[in-house]
């Protein structure tokens, strides 16, 4: 007992140093994620496509907000089986979004998104390769699993959309850059 009381100041110093080491090793963000431009736009006579990188329940960008406005007189559809994500010019795979089934992705049976004239479709999309399937509050398939999107890597991201309007297939690409800037 005398030993503990006599060395109590020393033990306190060790405790404070241990706390400082643990705090300094904790998982903190070493950089912040920014996008350039904040909103990438592609404006055509029949439609407007806008893409922005978003931070959904995460510190860094982990999804894209896709907004498609149909300015034409005919329905506009997005073919998700032929659309995809490119990172630094390399094929990064397909997208996932709410209410999509992993089996449908695997079998190329993802339904089209149809946007009627004078309508706007907004959706959060994430690259399939960066997804973890876990139970969350948003059910996305029949098994009750949901998606948790991983961090978008720094670099040039291309959202390639295959659209159809008036029987014509259109390939559109929208580019957005993700930057990781060190925290000072």
C-alpha positions, 0 to 999 in steps of 0.5 A: 500500500505504501508503494502505491501511494509513494509512486502515485505521481509517477503512475499518473504521469504514465497514465497521461502519457499512455492516454496521449499515445492512444489518442494520437494513434486513433483513427482520425481523418488525415485528409479531406475529400473535395470534388471538382467541380462541385456539380458536373453538368451536361446540358442537352436539348432533350435532357440535363444530367447533373452529378455531384459527389456526396458524403452520405453518412461518411466523412469522405465522398462515398456516393454520387448524386445523379439528377436527370431532367427530361426536357424532351417530349418522349420518355428518357430511360437509363439502361443500368446494365450498360451504364458504368463507372470509370476511375482514371480512365479504367473500367470500374464496373457498375453502379448500385442504388436503393432497391437494387438486388445483387442477383439482378446486378450479377445477371444483368437484369437491373431494370431501367429508370424511366423519366417521363417528359418534364420530370426529374429523377434524383438518385444516390448511386455508388460504384459496386466495387466499393460496396459492403452489403450489410443490414442497415435501415435502407433495405435494398434487396429481398434478403434484407441487406443494404448497401454501405458505400466505401470511400471514393478514391482520389482521381478522375471519375467518369459516370457513363450513362446509356440513355434511350429516347425516341428509340435512339441510344445515347452514350453520355459521360460526365466527369468529376474529380475527387481530390484528397487534401491533407488536413493541416 
